[in-house]
């Protein structure tokens, strides 16, 4: 009995070492345990970074001498004044501006403030502008009317729903197509197809088209839920929306095929697909505007397929734009599907 305990601990230690070795042999597991949290922290830290010098962006719109506001607020270096910008509602919603001053002659004090109540920066800008005006007043102070972007199309849920549709299309294309291919390869089902006269292109196209059918159903369910639960509406053409969904689904199905064309194990395919999806989860503006990232990386972000899809969906749903206006995003998605499928077809392996 006296020698049982050391032997037991030796066996236990060897089992622990074997589990450690197995973990270290899985790059995907190492990435998700250590790399993913660091990457998420870095990306979100950049997007919501603290600026050394606080800048409060204020748009001035309306009638009258708009430049007068630049003189009135110019003494405070925190303010960055934009005079009569185009589509100030969209700028306020997307976070490009913190507050909007609408100059009007309807009533005293001759202006009203527009804020986005769901953004802390907007509420802080509101307080800063009122404090600056209060210091500048030599007579009485009349509090301005404050209005909020609470109408349909300007709420956060209106911004979020197209992003969730885009993320669903990405996940459906990569997991619904790519993972299926790898799973069939692992279970040796693809080798059986190899013995048939079936053409490779027909097999891969069938996977993509079947996934698109499920994609349309998924999107319809999500849109109906958004409409009945939150009143989210599509301001544009439903035909344009259908084409946008089809372009996005085809693009991500092609990417899923390309990722899975040579992967031999489920673990390898999972790692590759997550590596493809992770940058787009963070950078492509699903949960918050991609414009929060530095200007230097915007060209790269705009080349991501999910960024183009989200811009396309939001343009149609929230702004009522047509595909003719949004042709750069539509063309980019069409290019992804047109390029990835032929490449996947060329490098595809049955086993």
Phi, psi and omega per residue, in radians:
X1 nan -0.480 -3.078
X2 -1.210 -0.427 -3.136
X3 -1.639 -0.044 -3.089
X4 -1.262 -0.678 -3.065
X5 -1.126 -0.844 3.098
X6 -1.053 -0.691 3.101
X7 -1.121 -0.655 3.124
X8 -1.120 -0.775 -3.131
X9 -1.190 -0.570 3.072
X10 -1.123 -0.769 3.108
X11 -1.111 -0.733 3.120
X12 -1.066 -0.765 -3.137
X13 -1.129 -0.682 3.111
X14 -1.153 -0.640 3.077
X15 -1.154 -0.717 3.099
X16 -1.085 -0.768 3.125
X17 -1.095 -0.669 3.132
X18 -1.130 -0.678 3.109
X19 -1.173 -0.665 3.115
X20 -1.123 -0.745 3.135
X21 -1.113 -0.726 3.116
X22 -1.094 -0.680 3.122
X23 -1.136 -0.763 -3.109
X24 -1.196 -0.341 3.115
X25 -1.484 -0.032 3.133
X26 -1.920 1.634 3.137
X27 -1.004 -0.608 -3.136
X28 -1.098 -0.736 3.140
X29 -1.133 -0.736 3.114
X30 -1.062 -0.727 -3.128
X31 -1.090 -0.822 -3.062
X32 -1.249 -0.477 3.134
X33 -1.413 -0.719 -3.026
X34 -1.966 -0.795 -3.043
X35 -1.269 -0.731 -3.065
X36 -1.075 -0.855 3.119
X37 -1.040 -0.692 -3.141
X38 -1.141 -0.759 -3.134
X39 -1.135 -0.727 3.100
X40 -1.103 -0.753 -3.142
X41 -1.106 -0.703 3.140
X42 -1.152 -0.806 -3.105
X43 -1.142 -0.823 -3.134
X44 -1.219 -0.545 3.068
X45 -1.123 -0.648 3.088
X46 -1.225 -0.754 -3.097
X47 -1.136 -0.669 -3.085
X48 -2.004 0.661 -3.102
X49 -1.179 2.681 3.058
X50 -1.490 2.211 3.116
X51 -1.444 2.358 3.119
X52 -1.013 -0.683 3.092
X53 -1.987 2.050 -3.108
X54 -1.114 2.235 3.092
X55 -2.078 2.257 3.102
X56 -1.996 1.938 -3.106
X57 -1.540 2.169 -3.104
X58 -2.205 2.186 3.042
X59 -1.643 2.393 3.096
X60 -2.027 2.102 -3.112
X61 -2.302 3.026 3.077
X62 1.976 -2.626 -3.071
X63 -2.019 2.742 3.090
X64 1.746 -2.825 -3.091
X65 -1.462 1.571 -3.105
X66 -1.230 -0.546 -3.133
X67 -1.143 -0.329 3.116
X68 -1.080 -0.532 -3.141
X69 -1.228 -0.545 3.082
X70 -1.141 -0.635 3.095
X71 -1.268 -0.650 -3.092
X72 -1.229 -0.634 -3.114
X73 -1.756 -0.098 -3.047
X74 -1.158 -0.374 -3.134
X75 -1.200 -0.399 3.102
X76 -1.652 1.966 -3.051
X77 -1.178 -0.183 3.126
X78 -1.261 -0.449 -3.017
X79 -1.479 2.370 2.994
X80 -2.068 1.885 -2.983
X81 -1.647 2.280 3.041
X82 -1.997 2.101 -3.079
X83 -1.604 2.146 3.040
X84 0.818 0.971 3.093
X85 -1.267 2.740 3.098
X86 -1.335 2.470 3.047
X87 0.926 1.027 -3.088
X88 -1.165 -0.451 3.094
X89 -1.102 -0.766 3.116
X90 -1.146 -0.672 3.120
X91 -1.101 -0.716 3.140
X92 -1.195 -0.703 -3.123
X93 -1.165 -0.728 -3.055
X94 -1.470 -0.117 3.109
X95 1.607 0.137 3.091
X96 -1.230 -0.480 3.062
X97 -2.271 2.697 -3.090
X98 -1.660 -0.513 -3.069
X99 -2.701 2.624 3.099
X100 -2.136 2.239 3.029
X101 -1.788 2.013 3.120
X102 -1.752 1.919 -3.141
X103 -1.367 2.248 -3.095
X104 -2.501 2.715 3.110
X105 -1.834 0.198 -3.033
X106 -1.240 -0.701 -3.064
X107 -2.753 2.928 3.057
X108 -1.222 2.436 0.152
X109 -1.616 0.265 3.064
X110 1.623 0.183 3.069
X111 -2.772 2.785 3.018
X112 -2.318 2.765 -3.123
X113 -1.897 2.422 3.040
X114 -1.992 2.237 3.140
X115 -2.277 2.837 3.029
X116 -1.892 1.734 -2.952
X117 -1.138 -0.301 -3.116
X118 -1.508 -0.016 3.119
X119 -2.005 2.186 -3.111
X120 -1.094 -0.609 -3.142
X121 -1.070 -0.626 -3.129
X122 -1.214 -0.717 3.121
X123 -1.148 -0.687 3.106
X124 -1.160 -0.670 3.099
X125 -1.113 -0.684 3.093
X126 -1.015 -0.846 -3.131
X127 -1.131 -0.679 -3.113
X128 -1.167 -0.717 3.128
X129 -1.153 -0.761 3.125
X130 -1.112 -0.690 3.125
X131 -1.133 -0.709 3.125
X132 -1.131 -0.734 3.126
X133 -1.185 -0.641 3.130
X134 -1.137 -0.668 3.110
X135 -1.193 -0.545 -3.082
X136 -1.428 -0.332 -3.095
X137 -1.292 2.303 3.090
X138 -1.765 -0.333 3.109
X139 -1.904 -2.435 -3.131
X140 -1.338 2.828 3.134
X141 -2.044 2.181 3.086
X142 -1.961 2.079 -3.112
X143 -1.134 2.352 -3.120
X144 -1.353 2.810 3.014
X145 -1.237 2.410 -3.135
X146 -2.030 2.191 3.120
X147 -2.083 2.702 -3.072
X148 -2.219 2.648 3.087
X149 -1.413 1.447 -3.124
X150 -2.045 0.083 3.112
X151 -1.393 2.778 -3.140
X152 -1.012 2.304 -3.108
X153 1.802 -0.282 -3.108
X154 -2.044 -0.021 -3.109
X155 -1.470 2.924 3.129
X156 -1.159 -0.648 3.141
X157 -1.109 -0.568 3.074
X158 -1.161 -0.649 3.085
X159 -1.244 -0.650 -3.026
X160 -1.276 -0.714 -3.006
X161 -1.019 -0.838 3.077
X162 -1.034 -0.621 3.091
X163 -1.127 -0.672 3.100
X164 -1.203 -0.638 3.059
X165 -1.082 -0.800 3.126
X166 -1.083 -0.727 3.123
X167 -1.152 -0.624 3.084
X168 -1.146 -0.688 3.095
X169 -1.132 -0.692 3.105
X170 -1.123 -0.851 -3.140
X171 -1.111 -0.692 3.122
X172 -1.139 -0.695 -3.137
X173 -1.191 -0.790 -3.079
X174 -1.342 -0.832 -3.114
X175 -1.416 -0.674 -3.093
X176 -1.264 -0.381 3.102
X177 -1.917 -0.996 -3.068
X178 -1.079 -0.809 -3.101
X179 -1.159 -0.634 3.118
X180 -1.089 -0.746 -3.138
X181 -1.082 -0.816 -3.123
X182 -1.141 -0.712 3.124
X183 -1.071 -0.708 3.090
X184 -1.170 -0.613 3.108
X185 -1.182 -0.727 -3.137
X186 -1.124 -0.666 -3.127
X187 -1.489 0.175 3.071
X188 1.141 0.333 3.119
X189 -1.307 -0.574 -3.134
X190 -1.133 -0.556 3.117
X191 -1.117 -0.563 3.100
X192 -1.212 -0.674 3.090
X193 -1.148 -0.536 -3.130
X194 -1.059 -0.517 -3.114
X195 -1.414 -0.060 -3.129
X196 -1.723 2.859 3.096
X197 -1.353 0.139 -3.113
X198 -1.124 2.440 3.113
X199 -1.431 2.523 -3.139
X200 -1.052 -0.717 -3.119
X201 -1.100 -0.664 3.114
X202 -1.135 -0.724 -3.136
X203 -1.093 -0.828 -3.105
X204 -1.214 -0.674 3.091
X205 -1.125 -0.644 3.114
X206 -1.105 -0.697 3.081
X207 -1.072 -0.769 -3.124
X208 -1.159 -0.792 -3.091
X209 -1.169 -0.697 3.113
X210 -1.122 -0.649 3.110
X211 -1.162 -0.645 3.113
X212 -1.101 -0.647 3.112
X213 -1.085 -0.782 3.085
X214 -1.153 -0.594 -3.140
X215 -1.084 -0.814 3.125
X216 -1.036 -0.727 3.124
X217 -1.117 -0.749 3.124
X218 -1.057 -0.760 -3.107
X219 -1.155 -0.720 3.134
X220 -1.062 -0.771 3.120
X221 -1.071 -0.770 -3.119
X222 -1.147 -0.733 3.125
X223 -1.163 -0.695 3.109
X224 -1.134 -0.715 3.100
X225 -1.100 -0.766 3.114
X226 -1.075 -0.649 -3.125
X227 -1.222 -0.857 -3.048
X228 -1.365 -0.533 -3.111
X229 -1.501 -0.629 -3.025
X230 -2.237 -0.038 3.135
X231 1.292 0.410 3.119
X232 -1.264 2.256 -3.092
X233 -2.112 2.780 3.029
X234 -1.776 2.002 -3.102
X235 -1.418 -0.296 -3.123
X236 -1.717 -2.913 -3.110
X237 -1.344 2.367 3.081
X238 -1.212 -0.452 3.048
X239 -1.149 -0.794 3.090
X240 -1.079 -0.671 3.128
X241 -1.140 -0.714 3.113
X242 -1.102 -0.732 3.112
X243 -1.140 -0.705 3.124
X244 -1.088 -0.772 3.113
X245 -1.096 -0.715 3.135
X246 -1.123 -0.753 3.106
X247 -1.087 -0.764 3.126
X248 -1.145 -0.750 3.121
X249 -1.100 -0.724 3.128
X250 -1.159 -0.700 -3.134
X251 -1.093 -0.813 -3.095
X252 -1.324 -0.505 3.031
X253 -1.135 -0.703 3.080
X254 -1.122 -0.704 3.099
X255 -1.139 -0.700 3.102
X256 -1.081 -0.720 3.084
X257 -1.098 -0.751 -3.120
X258 -1.117 -0.738 -3.141
X259 -1.120 -0.662 -3.051
X260 -1.613 0.032 -2.998
X261 -1.131 -0.479 -3.112
X262 -2.245 -0.041 -3.117
X263 -1.122 2.312 -3.050
X264 -1.716 -0.345 -3.111
X265 -2.274 2.748 3.097
X266 -1.114 -0.654 -3.125
X267 -1.124 -0.756 3.129
X268 -1.114 -0.752 3.123
X269 -1.115 -0.721 3.126
X270 -1.079 -0.759 3.123
X271 -1.100 -0.754 -3.140
X272 -1.142 -0.749 -3.116
X273 -1.181 -0.701 3.083
X274 -1.168 -0.595 3.091
X275 -1.135 -0.616 3.104
X276 -1.263 -0.718 -3.024
X277 -1.387 -0.560 -3.023
X278 -0.972 -0.872 3.139
X279 -1.025 -0.617 -3.113
X280 -1.321 -0.563 3.033
X281 -0.966 -0.739 -3.018
X282 -1.551 -0.734 -2.930
X283 -1.610 -0.398 -2.903
X284 -1.542 0.152 3.021
X285 1.351 0.728 3.075
X286 -1.332 -0.917 -3.046
X287 -1.773 -0.392 3.086
X288 -2.588 2.815 -3.041
X289 -1.093 2.343 3.083
X290 -1.182 -0.223 3.138
X291 -1.283 -0.070 3.061
X292 -1.274 -0.331 3.140
X293 -1.396 2.773 -3.066
X294 -1.001 2.649 -3.095
X295 -1.075 -0.525 -3.077
X296 -1.132 -0.515 -3.104
X297 -1.713 -0.005 -3.122
X298 -1.053 -0.720 3.104
X299 -1.015 -0.685 3.114
X300 -1.208 -0.718 3.123
X301 -1.091 -0.684 -3.119
X302 -1.221 -0.262 3.084
X303 -1.490 -0.197 3.114
X304 -1.239 2.411 -3.094
X305 -1.098 -0.615 3.136
X306 -1.208 -0.590 3.060
X307 -1.077 -0.837 3.126
X308 -1.073 -0.716 -3.132
X309 -1.158 -0.772 3.120
X310 -1.091 -0.718 3.095
X311 -1.120 -0.672 3.129
X312 -1.163 -0.825 -3.128
X313 -1.126 -0.763 -3.130
X314 -1.208 -0.616 3.094
X315 -1.085 -0.727 3.141
X316 -1.297 -0.829 -3.011
X317 -1.340 -0.751 -3.004
X318 -1.644 -0.497 -3.053
X319 -2.007 -0.090 3.119
X320 1.186 0.418 -3.135
X321 -1.357 2.773 3.111
X322 -1.696 2.911 3.095
X323 -1.149 -0.447 3.075
X324 -1.104 -0.645 3.093
X325 -1.293 -0.595 -3.075
X326 -1.736 0.511 -3.053
X327 -1.088 -0.554 3.114
X328 -1.057 -0.754 3.130
X329 -1.182 -0.724 3.113
X330 -1.109 -0.716 3.134
X331 -1.150 -0.652 3.137
X332 -1.144 -0.739 3.111
X333 -1.151 -0.704 3.091
X334 -1.098 -0.643 3.120
X335 -1.154 -0.706 3.109
X336 -1.051 -0.813 -3.124
X337 -1.211 -0.610 -3.120
X338 -1.263 -0.466 -3.110
X339 -1.624 -0.698 -3.039
X340 -1.244 -0.645 -3.103
X341 -1.144 -0.844 3.101
X342 -1.060 -0.673 3.124
X343 -1.163 -0.770 3.098
X344 -1.074 -0.675 3.119
X345 -1.111 -0.613 -3.097
X346 -1.321 -0.693 -3.057
X347 -1.677 -0.021 -3.056
X348 -1.092 2.414 3.084
X349 -2.100 2.365 3.108
X350 -1.294 -0.475 -3.066
X351 -2.492 nan nan
